[in-house]
């Protein structure tokens, strides 16, 4: 009886995981980049997951993602980014993002945690909106949680997965919220590739 009960729990857990794994919807498939989205209950912003393969060593991709000073050079709409605190494998960053008129620009404090293991690196991302003082010129991003996962496929080939859900704070029109869920990850991975190629 105990064995049957354990099997039933395992089956329910698998079914739950399977249903979660199936709720992604493929929205973009071009330029070797796939972008998936899924709805998040209670949020106007969809969660996204973008996947691509870059023909560069994992170490080079990681070095670029870890360097906040170059983020504005490859991340569209990011006008400023700086590390405000760093300790061991953690960075706290402050950044400013330009928004299309008439939407107010956003700023954010974000915690980056770096976990390195054999042939892969995971960069966990989490907004910490109360880390620093709010500024009148910007709307503070209230929530942002996700990660970059870098996986070595070959010496000069790295698969990158970028998954994130964010609450931008303030008022955002529905059309912009919907487009942002695909535009942000696609532009980020496209910009990263172009930056690495320079």
DABEL-V728696 format. One record per residue. N is the residue number from 0. SS is DSSP state (H for helix, E for strand, - for the rest). PHI is phi in degrees with one decimal (NA if undefined). OMEGA is omega in whole degrees, 0 to 359 (* if undefined). Layout:
{{N;SS;PHI;OMEGA} {N;SS;PHI;OMEGA}}
//
This chain:
{{0;-;NA;179} {1;H;-62.1;180} {2;H;-64.5;179} {3;H;-64.5;180} {4;H;-61.9;179} {5;H;-62.8;179} {6;H;-63.8;180} {7;H;-63.5;178} {8;H;-62.9;180} {9;H;-61.7;180} {10;H;-65.9;178} {11;H;-64.3;179} {12;H;-63.6;179} {13;H;-65.5;180} {14;H;-62.2;178} {15;H;-63.4;180} {16;H;-63.7;182} {17;H;-62.4;181} {18;H;-66.7;178} {19;H;-66.5;182} {20;H;-69.0;183} {21;-;-93.9;187} {22;-;-88.2;174} {23;-;-76.4;177} {24;E;-116.5;179} {25;E;-72.3;183} {26;E;-107.6;182} {27;E;-135.3;176} {28;E;-146.5;180} {29;E;-156.9;179} {30;-;52.1;178} {31;-;63.9;177} {32;E;-125.6;174} {33;E;-113.7;179} {34;E;-121.1;178} {35;E;-112.4;175} {36;E;-134.5;172} {37;E;-151.9;181} {38;-;-71.6;175} {39;-;-118.3;183} {40;-;-56.7;178} {41;-;82.7;182} {42;-;-124.8;176} {43;-;-83.1;181} {44;-;-100.5;175} {45;-;-74.7;169} {46;E;-79.8;178} {47;E;-124.3;173} {48;E;-140.9;181} {49;E;-120.4;183} {50;E;-133.6;174} {51;E;-153.4;175} {52;E;-119.0;180} {53;E;-108.4;180} {54;-;-88.3;178} {55;-;-143.3;178} {56;-;-61.8;178} {57;H;-54.9;183} {58;H;-60.5;181} {59;H;-71.8;178} {60;H;-63.8;180} {61;H;-62.8;180} {62;H;-58.1;181} {63;H;-68.6;180} {64;H;-66.0;182} {65;H;-81.5;183} {66;-;-90.1;182} {67;H;-61.3;185} {68;H;-67.0;181} {69;H;-105.6;184} {70;H;-57.3;182} {71;H;-67.1;180} {72;H;-81.5;181} {73;H;-125.4;180} {74;-;-98.0;183} {75;-;-59.2;178} {76;-;78.8;175} {77;E;-86.7;183} {78;E;-95.0;181} {79;E;-156.1;175} {80;E;-154.5;179} {81;E;-148.1;174} {82;E;-84.0;180} {83;E;-102.5;176} {84;E;-159.9;178} {85;E;-142.2;179} {86;E;-153.7;181} {87;-;53.5;183} {88;-;-101.7;183} {89;E;-126.2;172} {90;E;-123.4;167} {91;E;-112.2;183} {92;E;-119.6;170} {93;E;-115.5;181} {94;E;-140.3;177} {95;E;-123.0;180} {96;E;-118.6;178} {97;-;-78.4;178} {98;-;-114.8;179} {99;-;-67.5;177} {100;-;-58.3;8} {101;-;-100.1;182} {102;-;-75.1;178} {103;-;-71.1;176} {104;-;-64.4;182} {105;E;-111.1;168} {106;E;-130.2;184} {107;E;-156.4;166} {108;E;-109.5;185} {109;E;-134.3;177} {110;E;-95.3;177} {111;E;-112.4;178} {112;E;-116.7;185} {113;E;-105.9;179} {114;E;-123.9;182} {115;E;-105.0;173} {116;E;-144.3;184} {117;-;-60.1;174} {118;-;66.4;176} {119;E;-158.5;177} {120;E;-137.5;175} {121;E;-116.8;179} {122;E;-117.3;179} {123;E;-85.8;185} {124;E;-121.5;178} {125;E;-149.3;179} {126;E;-67.7;174} {127;-;-128.5;191} {128;-;-61.1;181} {129;-;-95.0;183} {130;-;-62.4;182} {131;-;-130.6;183} {132;-;-66.9;177} {133;-;-77.8;181} {134;-;-117.0;186} {135;-;-61.8;186} {136;-;-78.2;187} {137;-;-132.3;172} {138;E;-97.2;183} {139;E;-77.1;173} {140;-;-68.6;187} {141;-;-89.2;183} {142;E;-151.3;176} {143;E;-159.7;182} {144;E;-146.8;180} {145;E;177.5;182} {146;E;-166.1;162} {147;E;-108.2;173} {148;E;-122.0;179} {149;E;-106.3;181} {150;E;-128.4;179} {151;E;-75.7;176} {152;E;-98.8;177} {153;E;-159.7;182} {154;-;-57.3;181} {155;-;-121.7;180} {156;E;-149.7;183} {157;E;-132.6;172} {158;E;-89.5;180} {159;E;-124.4;175} {160;E;-115.9;182} {161;E;-124.1;182} {162;E;-125.8;185} {163;E;-161.4;165} {164;E;-130.5;183} {165;E;-137.4;170} {166;E;-113.5;188} {167;-;-74.6;183} {168;-;75.6;179} {169;-;65.3;181} {170;-;-105.4;179} {171;-;-130.2;179} {172;-;-59.3;181} {173;H;-58.1;182} {174;H;-63.4;180} {175;H;-73.8;179} {176;H;-60.5;181} {177;H;-66.1;182} {178;H;-71.2;181} {179;H;-62.7;183} {180;H;-65.7;176} {181;H;-108.4;182} {182;H;-65.8;184} {183;H;-59.2;181} {184;H;-68.1;180} {185;H;-64.9;180} {186;H;-65.8;180} {187;H;-64.2;182} {188;H;-72.5;175} {189;H;-65.1;180} {190;H;-65.2;178} {191;H;-62.3;179} {192;H;-62.2;180} {193;H;-63.1;179} {194;H;-63.4;180} {195;H;-66.4;182} {196;H;-78.4;183} {197;-;-72.2;*}}
//
